Amino acid sequence: MLSDDALIFLQHSIKTVWTLEILLILRRDPDRGWSPEDLIRESRSSTLILQEVLGNLGRAGLIAVDANSRFRYRSATPALERLVSEIAAAQSRRPAAVTKALLSVSSDKIQNFAEAFRTGGRT
C-alpha cells in the first residue's frame, strides 16, 4: 500500500488523522489560501486541533502562510511532494488502511508501555 518511506513519513510527520485530513484539504487546491476559520469549518475540527495540525504541517515543511495569515499547501521539496502524493493516492484508494497504518505507531507505543509493566520485576 505505502512505501517504507511514505509510511515512516506518515507516522512520524503527519502523526494524526486530523493532520492527514487537513493536509489533504489544503492539497486539493494549493492555490487557495485558507483562513483558520475556513479550515475549522471544512474539517469540522476545533481551534485547538487546528493549532496542533498547523504546527505539525509547518514542522513537516508542507504549508506556507501568506501575508493575510492564510494557509496554503506548499511542499518544501520534491521528495516531500512525492511522499504526500503517495499518501494521498493511498488514502483515496484505501482510506481505512491508511488510517490503520497511521494509528499503528500509537498502538505499538501503548503495547511497548504495557509490556514494560508485564516483564518488569514480576516473577
N, CA, C and O atoms as CSV, one atom per row, in Angstrom:
chain,resi,resn,atom,element,x,y,z
A,1,MET,N,N,0.821,-1.189,0.000
A,1,MET,CA,C,0.000,0.000,0.000
A,1,MET,C,C,0.869,1.258,0.000
A,1,MET,O,O,0.755,2.079,-0.910
A,2,LEU,N,N,1.741,1.424,1.009
A,2,LEU,CA,C,2.650,2.574,1.070
A,2,LEU,C,C,4.091,2.079,1.099
A,2,LEU,O,O,4.391,1.040,1.686
A,3,SER,N,N,4.970,2.831,0.462
A,3,SER,CA,C,6.393,2.513,0.556
A,3,SER,C,C,6.842,2.719,2.002
A,3,SER,O,O,6.159,3.384,2.781
A,4,ASP,N,N,7.981,2.152,2.352
A,4,ASP,CA,C,8.513,2.336,3.703
A,4,ASP,C,C,8.720,3.815,4.014
A,4,ASP,O,O,8.404,4.269,5.114
A,5,ASP,N,N,9.249,4.567,3.052
A,5,ASP,CA,C,9.482,5.997,3.268
A,5,ASP,C,C,8.176,6.745,3.525
A,5,ASP,O,O,8.110,7.587,4.420
A,6,ALA,N,N,7.152,6.446,2.755
A,6,ALA,CA,C,5.856,7.114,2.934
A,6,ALA,C,C,5.233,6.728,4.270
A,6,ALA,O,O,4.639,7.568,4.946
A,7,LEU,N,N,5.365,5.468,4.650
A,7,LEU,CA,C,4.812,5.007,5.926
A,7,LEU,C,C,5.510,5.706,7.096
A,7,LEU,O,O,4.848,6.166,8.026
A,8,ILE,N,N,6.825,5.785,7.054
A,8,ILE,CA,C,7.578,6.457,8.110
A,8,ILE,C,C,7.193,7.940,8.167
A,8,ILE,O,O,6.994,8.493,9.249
A,9,PHE,N,N,7.090,8.571,7.006
A,9,PHE,CA,C,6.690,9.983,6.964
A,9,PHE,C,C,5.288,10.156,7.541
A,9,PHE,O,O,5.050,11.075,8.325
A,10,LEU,N,N,4.375,9.293,7.165
A,10,LEU,CA,C,3.003,9.354,7.667
A,10,LEU,C,C,2.982,9.258,9.186
A,10,LEU,O,O,2.332,10.063,9.853
A,11,GLN,N,N,3.682,8.286,9.726
A,11,GLN,CA,C,3.632,8.030,11.159
A,11,GLN,C,C,4.408,9.055,11.990
A,11,GLN,O,O,4.023,9.341,13.124
A,12,HIS,N,N,5.471,9.602,11.456
A,12,HIS,CA,C,6.322,10.472,12.265
A,12,HIS,C,C,6.188,11.955,11.952
A,12,HIS,O,O,6.596,12.787,12.762
A,13,SER,N,N,5.639,12.303,10.819
A,13,SER,CA,C,5.461,13.715,10.493
A,13,SER,C,C,3.992,14.118,10.435
A,13,SER,O,O,3.632,15.209,10.877
A,14,ILE,N,N,3.155,13.263,9.904
A,14,ILE,CA,C,1.724,13.561,9.846
A,14,ILE,C,C,1.098,13.302,11.213
A,14,ILE,O,O,0.397,14.162,11.746
A,15,LYS,N,N,1.339,12.157,11.768
A,15,LYS,CA,C,1.042,11.777,13.155
A,15,LYS,C,C,-0.416,11.567,13.513
A,15,LYS,O,O,-0.711,10.651,14.281
A,16,THR,N,N,-1.343,12.359,13.004
A,16,THR,CA,C,-2.741,12.229,13.423
A,16,THR,C,C,-3.672,12.203,12.214
A,16,THR,O,O,-3.336,12.682,11.130
A,17,VAL,N,N,-4.839,11.634,12.434
A,17,VAL,CA,C,-5.856,11.609,11.389
A,17,VAL,C,C,-6.283,13.032,11.038
A,17,VAL,O,O,-6.535,13.335,9.871
A,18,TRP,N,N,-6.365,13.911,12.048
A,18,TRP,CA,C,-6.722,15.307,11.783
A,18,TRP,C,C,-5.694,15.965,10.877
A,18,TRP,O,O,-6.054,16.689,9.948
A,19,THR,N,N,-4.414,15.715,11.143
A,19,THR,CA,C,-3.367,16.325,10.320
A,19,THR,C,C,-3.470,15.832,8.893
A,19,THR,O,O,-3.347,16.618,7.954
A,20,LEU,N,N,-3.695,14.537,8.718
A,20,LEU,CA,C,-3.854,13.989,7.373
A,20,LEU,C,C,-5.052,14.617,6.678
A,20,LEU,O,O,-4.960,15.010,5.515
A,21,GLU,N,N,-6.159,14.712,7.373
A,21,GLU,CA,C,-7.377,15.289,6.787
A,21,GLU,C,C,-7.151,16.730,6.327
A,21,GLU,O,O,-7.512,17.091,5.206
A,22,ILE,N,N,-6.563,17.538,7.179
A,22,ILE,CA,C,-6.357,18.945,6.827
A,22,ILE,C,C,-5.294,19.086,5.751
A,22,ILE,O,O,-5.411,19.952,4.883
A,23,LEU,N,N,-4.260,18.254,5.789
A,23,LEU,CA,C,-3.264,18.255,4.711
A,23,LEU,C,C,-3.936,18.003,3.366
A,23,LEU,O,O,-3.651,18.697,2.390
A,24,LEU,N,N,-4.818,17.022,3.310
A,24,LEU,CA,C,-5.481,16.689,2.045
A,24,LEU,C,C,-6.455,17.789,1.618
A,24,LEU,O,O,-6.637,18.021,0.423
A,25,ILE,N,N,-7.078,18.465,2.577
A,25,ILE,CA,C,-7.934,19.604,2.242
A,25,ILE,C,C,-7.095,20.703,1.588
A,25,ILE,O,O,-7.464,21.234,0.541
A,26,LEU,N,N,-5.979,21.035,2.205
A,26,LEU,CA,C,-5.110,22.081,1.658
A,26,LEU,C,C,-4.551,21.679,0.296
A,26,LEU,O,O,-4.457,22.510,-0.607
A,27,ARG,N,N,-4.186,20.425,0.149
A,27,ARG,CA,C,-3.527,19.951,-1.071
A,27,ARG,C,C,-4.458,19.907,-2.277
A,27,ARG,O,O,-4.006,20.055,-3.412
A,28,ARG,N,N,-5.738,19.708,-2.043
A,28,ARG,CA,C,-6.646,19.568,-3.189
A,28,ARG,C,C,-6.782,20.857,-3.986
A,28,ARG,O,O,-7.171,20.822,-5.153
A,29,ASP,N,N,-6.463,22.006,-3.366
A,29,ASP,CA,C,-6.480,23.287,-4.075
A,29,ASP,C,C,-5.321,24.133,-3.546
A,29,ASP,O,O,-5.534,25.039,-2.740
A,30,PRO,N,N,-4.094,23.842,-3.997
A,30,PRO,CA,C,-2.913,24.503,-3.422
A,30,PRO,C,C,-2.831,26.003,-3.683
A,30,PRO,O,O,-2.041,26.689,-3.033
A,31,ASP,N,N,-3.613,26.526,-4.603
A,31,ASP,CA,C,-3.602,27.963,-4.866
A,31,ASP,C,C,-4.549,28.740,-3.954
A,31,ASP,O,O,-4.492,29.968,-3.881
A,32,ARG,N,N,-5.403,28.021,-3.275
A,32,ARG,CA,C,-6.361,28.678,-2.378
A,32,ARG,C,C,-5.695,28.948,-1.032
A,32,ARG,O,O,-5.019,28.084,-0.473
A,33,GLY,N,N,-5.896,30.153,-0.528
A,33,GLY,CA,C,-5.469,30.492,0.827
A,33,GLY,C,C,-6.620,30.240,1.781
A,33,GLY,O,O,-7.718,30.760,1.583
A,34,TRP,N,N,-6.382,29.453,2.803
A,34,TRP,CA,C,-7.415,29.075,3.756
A,34,TRP,C,C,-7.229,29.845,5.063
A,34,TRP,O,O,-6.133,29.860,5.624
A,35,SER,N,N,-8.272,30.470,5.540
A,35,SER,CA,C,-8.226,31.084,6.863
A,35,SER,C,C,-8.392,29.966,7.894
A,35,SER,O,O,-8.907,28.897,7.566
A,36,PRO,N,N,-7.965,30.198,9.125
A,36,PRO,CA,C,-8.200,29.187,10.157
A,36,PRO,C,C,-9.687,28.835,10.289
A,36,PRO,O,O,-10.037,27.669,10.470
A,37,GLU,N,N,-10.541,29.825,10.199
A,37,GLU,CA,C,-11.985,29.574,10.315
A,37,GLU,C,C,-12.482,28.673,9.188
A,37,GLU,O,O,-13.299,27.780,9.417
A,38,ASP,N,N,-11.984,28.909,7.961
A,38,ASP,CA,C,-12.364,28.066,6.827
A,38,ASP,C,C,-11.932,26.619,7.058
A,38,ASP,O,O,-12.685,25.685,6.783
A,39,LEU,N,N,-10.719,26.448,7.564
A,39,LEU,CA,C,-10.210,25.089,7.804
A,39,LEU,C,C,-10.982,24.389,8.920
A,39,LEU,O,O,-11.254,23.192,8.832
A,40,ILE,N,N,-11.327,25.118,9.949
A,40,ILE,CA,C,-12.119,24.528,11.040
A,40,ILE,C,C,-13.479,24.094,10.513
A,40,ILE,O,O,-13.949,22.998,10.817
A,41,ARG,N,N,-14.102,24.947,9.732
A,41,ARG,CA,C,-15.421,24.622,9.177
A,41,ARG,C,C,-15.339,23.428,8.219
A,41,ARG,O,O,-16.154,22.510,8.301
A,42,GLU,N,N,-14.359,23.441,7.317
A,42,GLU,CA,C,-14.231,22.374,6.324
A,42,GLU,C,C,-13.887,21.028,6.955
A,42,GLU,O,O,-14.384,19.989,6.520
A,43,SER,N,N,-13.041,21.046,7.973
A,43,SER,CA,C,-12.609,19.786,8.593
A,43,SER,C,C,-13.476,19.391,9.785
A,43,SER,O,O,-13.349,18.290,10.319
A,44,ARG,N,N,-14.359,20.302,10.195
A,44,ARG,CA,C,-15.200,20.076,11.374
A,44,ARG,C,C,-14.340,19.792,12.604
A,44,ARG,O,O,-14.633,18.895,13.396
A,45,SER,N,N,-13.277,20.576,12.742
A,45,SER,CA,C,-12.378,20.424,13.882
A,45,SER,C,C,-12.564,21.597,14.834
A,45,SER,O,O,-13.606,22.252,14.818
A,46,SER,N,N,-11.575,21.860,15.647
A,46,SER,CA,C,-11.642,22.962,16.602
A,46,SER,C,C,-10.376,23.807,16.490
A,46,SER,O,O,-9.421,23.428,15.813
A,47,THR,N,N,-10.384,24.939,17.156
A,47,THR,CA,C,-9.218,25.817,17.150
A,47,THR,C,C,-8.004,25.096,17.724
A,47,THR,O,O,-6.909,25.188,17.168
A,48,LEU,N,N,-8.184,24.388,18.817
A,48,LEU,CA,C,-7.080,23.665,19.451
A,48,LEU,C,C,-6.498,22.598,18.521
A,48,LEU,O,O,-5.280,22.482,18.382
A,49,ILE,N,N,-7.366,21.833,17.896
A,49,ILE,CA,C,-6.910,20.806,16.950
A,49,ILE,C,C,-6.181,21.461,15.785
A,49,ILE,O,O,-5.111,21.005,15.381
A,50,LEU,N,N,-6.756,22.525,15.249
A,50,LEU,CA,C,-6.140,23.189,14.101
A,50,LEU,C,C,-4.756,23.733,14.450
A,50,LEU,O,O,-3.840,23.639,13.634
A,51,GLN,N,N,-4.587,24.291,15.629
A,51,GLN,CA,C,-3.274,24.786,16.036
A,51,GLN,C,C,-2.242,23.661,16.037
A,51,GLN,O,O,-1.124,23.839,15.554
A,52,GLU,N,N,-2.616,22.513,16.575
A,52,GLU,CA,C,-1.707,21.363,16.599
A,52,GLU,C,C,-1.395,20.890,15.178
A,52,GLU,O,O,-0.240,20.622,14.844
A,53,VAL,N,N,-2.417,20.791,14.360
A,53,VAL,CA,C,-2.261,20.337,12.979
A,53,VAL,C,C,-1.346,21.275,12.195
A,53,VAL,O,O,-0.422,20.823,11.518
A,54,LEU,N,N,-1.599,22.563,12.286
A,54,LEU,CA,C,-0.777,23.514,11.536
A,54,LEU,C,C,0.670,23.493,12.022
A,54,LEU,O,O,1.594,23.684,11.232
A,55,GLY,N,N,0.867,23.263,13.304
A,55,GLY,CA,C,2.225,23.090,13.825
A,55,GLY,C,C,2.899,21.873,13.222
A,55,GLY,O,O,4.054,21.945,12.803
A,56,ASN,N,N,2.183,20.748,13.175
A,56,ASN,CA,C,2.721,19.523,12.564
A,56,ASN,C,C,3.063,19.750,11.092
A,56,ASN,O,O,4.139,19.371,10.630
A,57,LEU,N,N,2.142,20.368,10.368
A,57,LEU,CA,C,2.358,20.585,8.932
A,57,LEU,C,C,3.497,21.576,8.685
A,57,LEU,O,O,4.262,21.421,7.733
A,58,GLY,N,N,3.607,22.573,9.525
A,58,GLY,CA,C,4.705,23.532,9.396
A,58,GLY,C,C,6.049,22.871,9.643
A,58,GLY,O,O,6.991,23.072,8.876
A,59,ARG,N,N,6.147,22.076,10.715
A,59,ARG,CA,C,7.398,21.358,11.011
A,59,ARG,C,C,7.754,20.368,9.913
A,59,ARG,O,O,8.930,20.108,9.661
A,60,ALA,N,N,6.740,19.820,9.263
A,60,ALA,CA,C,6.971,18.846,8.191
A,60,ALA,C,C,7.331,19.517,6.865
A,60,ALA,O,O,7.705,18.830,5.915
A,61,GLY,N,N,7.227,20.831,6.785
A,61,GLY,CA,C,7.552,21.545,5.554
A,61,GLY,C,C,6.481,21.438,4.494
A,61,GLY,O,O,6.782,21.341,3.304
A,62,LEU,N,N,5.211,21.455,4.930
A,62,LEU,CA,C,4.117,21.216,3.992
A,62,LEU,C,C,3.139,22.369,3.825
A,62,LEU,O,O,2.191,22.255,3.048
A,63,ILE,N,N,3.343,23.477,4.534
A,63,ILE,CA,C,2.431,24.603,4.378
A,63,ILE,C,C,3.208,25.912,4.281
A,63,ILE,O,O,4.364,26.022,4.692
A,64,ALA,N,N,2.524,26.881,3.726
A,64,ALA,CA,C,3.034,28.255,3.685
A,64,ALA,C,C,1.928,29.154,4.198
A,64,ALA,O,O,0.745,28.844,4.057
A,65,VAL,N,N,2.319,30.267,4.793
A,65,VAL,CA,C,1.362,31.251,5.294
A,65,VAL,C,C,1.584,32.529,4.510
A,65,VAL,O,O,2.710,33.018,4.415
A,66,ASP,N,N,0.507,33.074,3.943
A,66,ASP,CA,C,0.662,34.297,3.157
A,66,ASP,C,C,0.532,35.534,4.039
A,66,ASP,O,O,0.359,35.421,5.253
A,67,ALA,N,N,0.614,36.694,3.439
A,67,ALA,CA,C,0.584,37.965,4.168
A,67,ALA,C,C,-0.743,38.196,4.890
A,67,ALA,O,O,-0.806,38.984,5.833
A,68,ASN,N,N,-1.799,37.514,4.453
A,68,ASN,CA,C,-3.122,37.648,5.072
A,68,ASN,C,C,-3.394,36.560,6.102
A,68,ASN,O,O,-4.540,36.354,6.502
A,69,SER,N,N,-2.341,35.860,6.536
A,69,SER,CA,C,-2.455,34.767,7.518
A,69,SER,C,C,-3.351,33.637,7.012
A,69,SER,O,O,-4.083,33.011,7.778
A,70,ARG,N,N,-3.275,33.401,5.734
A,70,ARG,CA,C,-3.993,32.277,5.127
A,70,ARG,C,C,-2.991,31.174,4.820
A,70,ARG,O,O,-1.842,31.432,4.460
A,71,PHE,N,N,-3.455,29.945,4.972
A,71,PHE,CA,C,-2.586,28.786,4.828
A,71,PHE,C,C,-2.793,28.130,3.472
A,71,PHE,O,O,-3.914,28.024,2.974
A,72,ARG,N,N,-1.694,27.698,2.894
A,72,ARG,CA,C,-1.713,27.004,1.600
A,72,ARG,C,C,-0.829,25.774,1.690
A,72,ARG,O,O,0.129,25.728,2.462
A,73,TYR,N,N,-1.169,24.787,0.891
A,73,TYR,CA,C,-0.293,23.627,0.772
A,73,TYR,C,C,0.933,24.037,-0.025
A,73,TYR,O,O,0.802,24.574,-1.125
A,74,ARG,N,N,2.111,23.797,0.504
A,74,ARG,CA,C,3.368,24.028,-0.192
A,74,ARG,C,C,4.371,23.008,0.319
A,74,ARG,O,O,4.772,23.043,1.483
A,75,SER,N,N,4.755,22.136,-0.527
A,75,SER,CA,C,5.769,21.147,-0.167
A,75,SER,C,C,7.147,21.792,-0.278
A,75,SER,O,O,7.468,22.411,-1.293
A,76,ALA,N,N,7.951,21.646,0.759
A,76,ALA,CA,C,9.273,22.282,0.793
A,76,ALA,C,C,10.246,21.672,-0.213
A,76,ALA,O,O,11.182,22.340,-0.651
A,77,THR,N,N,10.033,20.410,-0.581
A,77,THR,CA,C,10.948,19.736,-1.508
A,77,THR,C,C,10.171,18.802,-2.431
A,77,THR,O,O,9.055,18.396,-2.107
A,78,PRO,N,N,10.751,18.462,-3.569
A,78,PRO,CA,C,10.117,17.470,-4.449
A,78,PRO,C,C,9.983,16.100,-3.766
A,78,PRO,O,O,9.025,15.373,-4.027
A,79,ALA,N,N,10.922,15.751,-2.906
A,79,ALA,CA,C,10.833,14.464,-2.202
A,79,ALA,C,C,9.611,14.433,-1.287
A,79,ALA,O,O,8.905,13.426,-1.224
A,80,LEU,N,N,9.363,15.522,-0.588
A,80,LEU,CA,C,8.161,15.596,0.249
A,80,LEU,C,C,6.902,15.514,-0.601
A,80,LEU,O,O,5.935,14.851,-0.229
A,81,GLU,N,N,6.919,16.186,-1.736
A,81,GLU,CA,C,5.757,16.138,-2.633
A,81,GLU,C,C,5.468,14.708,-3.080
A,81,GLU,O,O,4.310,14.298,-3.145
A,82,ARG,N,N,6.513,13.955,-3.385
A,82,ARG,CA,C,6.312,12.553,-3.784
A,82,ARG,C,C,5.689,11.735,-2.646
A,82,ARG,O,O,4.792,10.925,-2.880
A,83,LEU,N,N,6.164,11.949,-1.422
A,83,LEU,CA,C,5.598,11.218,-0.276
A,83,LEU,C,C,4.132,11.583,-0.066
A,83,LEU,O,O,3.293,10.707,0.140
A,84,VAL,N,N,3.829,12.871,-0.117
A,84,VAL,CA,C,2.449,13.310,0.076
A,84,VAL,C,C,1.560,12.796,-1.057
A,84,VAL,O,O,0.419,12.404,-0.815
A,85,SER,N,N,2.062,12.796,-2.267
A,85,SER,CA,C,1.288,12.260,-3.399
A,85,SER,C,C,0.985,10.783,-3.200
A,85,SER,O,O,-0.129,10.328,-3.461
A,86,GLU,N,N,1.968,10.049,-2.742
A,86,GLU,CA,C,1.770,8.609,-2.495
A,86,GLU,C,C,0.731,8.394,-1.396
A,86,GLU,O,O,-0.147,7.541,-1.522
A,87,ILE,N,N,0.835,9.162,-0.331
A,87,ILE,CA,C,-0.126,9.031,0.771
A,87,ILE,C,C,-1.525,9.432,0.314
A,87,ILE,O,O,-2.496,8.756,0.651
A,88,ALA,N,N,-1.645,10.510,-0.440
A,88,ALA,CA,C,-2.953,10.960,-0.936
A,88,ALA,C,C,-3.582,9.916,-1.854
A,88,ALA,O,O,-4.784,9.664,-1.777
A,89,ALA,N,N,-2.776,9.310,-2.719
A,89,ALA,CA,C,-3.299,8.269,-3.617
A,89,ALA,C,C,-3.771,7.058,-2.815
A,89,ALA,O,O,-4.830,6.497,-3.097
A,90,ALA,N,N,-2.995,6.663,-1.831
A,90,ALA,CA,C,-3.387,5.524,-0.996
A,90,ALA,C,C,-4.651,5.849,-0.206
A,90,ALA,O,O,-5.521,4.993,-0.045
A,91,GLN,N,N,-4.755,7.069,0.282
A,91,GLN,CA,C,-5.939,7.490,1.035
A,91,GLN,C,C,-7.184,7.449,0.160
A,91,GLN,O,O,-8.261,7.088,0.634
A,92,SER,N,N,-7.053,7.811,-1.095
A,92,SER,CA,C,-8.227,7.786,-1.977
A,92,SER,C,C,-8.643,6.357,-2.332
A,92,SER,O,O,-9.823,6.085,-2.548
A,93,ARG,N,N,-7.669,5.449,-2.390
A,93,ARG,CA,C,-7.972,4.050,-2.723
A,93,ARG,C,C,-8.389,3.226,-1.509
A,93,ARG,O,O,-9.342,2.450,-1.575
A,94,ARG,N,N,-7.668,3.398,-0.398
A,94,ARG,CA,C,-7.900,2.564,0.781
A,94,ARG,C,C,-7.792,3.385,2.060
A,94,ARG,O,O,-6.826,3.240,2.810
A,95,PRO,N,N,-8.768,4.241,2.313
A,95,PRO,CA,C,-8.677,5.132,3.471
A,95,PRO,C,C,-8.550,4.398,4.810
A,95,PRO,O,O,-7.818,4.846,5.693
A,96,ALA,N,N,-9.247,3.293,4.962
A,96,ALA,CA,C,-9.161,2.558,6.234
A,96,ALA,C,C,-7.756,2.007,6.457
A,96,ALA,O,O,-7.269,1.994,7.587
A,97,ALA,N,N,-7.110,1.559,5.404
A,97,ALA,CA,C,-5.750,1.023,5.531
A,97,ALA,C,C,-4.760,2.126,5.894
A,97,ALA,O,O,-3.839,1.900,6.680
A,98,VAL,N,N,-4.944,3.308,5.330
A,98,VAL,CA,C,-4.058,4.431,5.657
A,98,VAL,C,C,-4.266,4.830,7.117
A,98,VAL,O,O,-3.297,5.063,7.839
A,99,THR,N,N,-5.505,4.910,7.548
A,99,THR,CA,C,-5.787,5.253,8.941
A,99,THR,C,C,-5.180,4.211,9.876
A,99,THR,O,O,-4.586,4.561,10.896
A,100,LYS,N,N,-5.325,2.955,9.539
A,100,LYS,CA,C,-4.749,1.888,10.366
A,100,LYS,C,C,-3.222,2.021,10.431
A,100,LYS,O,O,-2.634,1.866,11.502
A,101,ALA,N,N,-2.591,2.302,9.315
A,101,ALA,CA,C,-1.135,2.478,9.288
A,101,ALA,C,C,-0.728,3.682,10.133
A,101,ALA,O,O,0.277,3.638,10.842
A,102,LEU,N,N,-1.494,4.735,10.055
A,102,LEU,CA,C,-1.210,5.940,10.828
A,102,LEU,C,C,-1.331,5.668,12.320
A,102,LEU,O,O,-0.495,6.111,13.107
A,103,LEU,N,N,-2.351,4.956,12.700
A,103,LEU,CA,C,-2.600,4.695,14.114
A,103,LEU,C,C,-1.749,3.566,14.677
A,103,LEU,O,O,-1.633,3.439,15.896
A,104,SER,N,N,-1.164,2.760,13.839
A,104,SER,CA,C,-0.396,1.613,14.326
A,104,SER,C,C,0.809,2.038,15.141
A,104,SER,O,O,1.215,1.304,16.042
A,105,VAL,N,N,1.390,3.177,14.865
A,105,VAL,CA,C,2.526,3.644,15.655
A,105,VAL,C,C,2.083,3.922,17.091
A,105,VAL,O,O,2.827,3.635,18.029
A,106,SER,N,N,0.902,4.469,17.273
A,106,SER,CA,C,0.384,4.720,18.612
A,106,SER,C,C,0.115,3.410,19.328
A,106,SER,O,O,0.418,3.281,20.515
A,107,SER,N,N,-0.449,2.436,18.629
A,107,SER,CA,C,-0.715,1.137,19.222
A,107,SER,C,C,0.575,0.461,19.650
A,107,SER,O,O,0.628,-0.168,20.706
A,108,ASP,N,N,1.609,0.587,18.840
A,108,ASP,CA,C,2.900,-0.004,19.179
A,108,ASP,C,C,3.459,0.619,20.448
A,108,ASP,O,O,3.994,-0.096,21.296
A,109,LYS,N,N,3.349,1.933,20.597
A,109,LYS,CA,C,3.843,2.603,21.795
A,109,LYS,C,C,3.081,2.133,23.029
A,109,LYS,O,O,3.684,1.881,24.072
A,110,ILE,N,N,1.767,2.016,22.917
A,110,ILE,CA,C,0.953,1.544,24.039
A,110,ILE,C,C,1.327,0.110,24.387
A,110,ILE,O,O,1.465,-0.229,25.562
A,111,GLN,N,N,1.491,-0.722,23.381
A,111,GLN,CA,C,1.865,-2.117,23.610
A,111,GLN,C,C,3.218,-2.206,24.301
A,111,GLN,O,O,3.376,-2.984,25.242
A,112,ASN,N,N,4.193,-1.429,23.857
A,112,ASN,CA,C,5.523,-1.432,24.473
A,112,ASN,C,C,5.448,-0.955,25.919
A,112,ASN,O,O,6.134,-1.501,26.783
A,113,PHE,N,N,4.639,0.039,26.191
A,113,PHE,CA,C,4.457,0.543,27.542
A,113,PHE,C,C,3.864,-0.547,28.438
A,113,PHE,O,O,4.329,-0.764,29.557
A,114,ALA,N,N,2.843,-1.223,27.937
A,114,ALA,CA,C,2.212,-2.298,28.706
A,114,ALA,C,C,3.179,-3.448,28.946
A,114,ALA,O,O,3.218,-4.018,30.037
A,115,GLU,N,N,3.961,-3.788,27.923
A,115,GLU,CA,C,4.954,-4.867,28.053
A,115,GLU,C,C,5.978,-4.561,29.137
A,115,GLU,O,O,6.418,-5.467,29.844
A,116,ALA,N,N,6.357,-3.315,29.275
A,116,ALA,CA,C,7.351,-2.929,30.276
A,116,ALA,C,C,6.850,-3.270,31.685
A,116,ALA,O,O,7.643,-3.638,32.552
A,117,PHE,N,N,5.550,-3.149,31.910
A,117,PHE,CA,C,4.994,-3.476,33.223
A,117,PHE,C,C,4.806,-4.975,33.410
A,117,PHE,O,O,4.917,-5.482,34.526
A,118,ARG,N,N,4.529,-5.672,32.343
A,118,ARG,CA,C,4.358,-7.125,32.447
A,118,ARG,C,C,5.665,-7.831,32.746
A,118,ARG,O,O,5.695,-8.811,33.490
A,119,THR,N,N,6.741,-7.333,32.166
A,119,THR,CA,C,8.029,-8.015,32.329
A,119,THR,C,C,8.901,-7.376,33.390
A,119,THR,O,O,9.959,-7.914,33.717
A,120,GLY,N,N,8.493,-6.260,33.929
A,120,GLY,CA,C,9.330,-5.504,34.861
A,120,GLY,C,C,9.234,-5.974,36.293
A,120,GLY,O,O,8.391,-5.490,37.049
A,121,GLY,N,N,10.090,-6.918,36.682
A,121,GLY,CA,C,10.255,-7.272,38.073
A,121,GLY,C,C,9.312,-8.330,38.608
A,121,GLY,O,O,9.516,-8.790,39.732
A,122,ARG,N,N,8.324,-8.733,37.896
A,122,ARG,CA,C,7.410,-9.784,38.400
A,122,ARG,C,C,7.948,-11.145,38.030
A,122,ARG,O,O,8.426,-11.352,36.915
A,123,THR,N,N,7.869,-12.063,38.955
A,123,THR,CA,C,8.336,-13.443,38.692
A,123,THR,C,C,7.251,-14.434,38.932
A,123,THR,O,O,7.463,-15.634,38.762
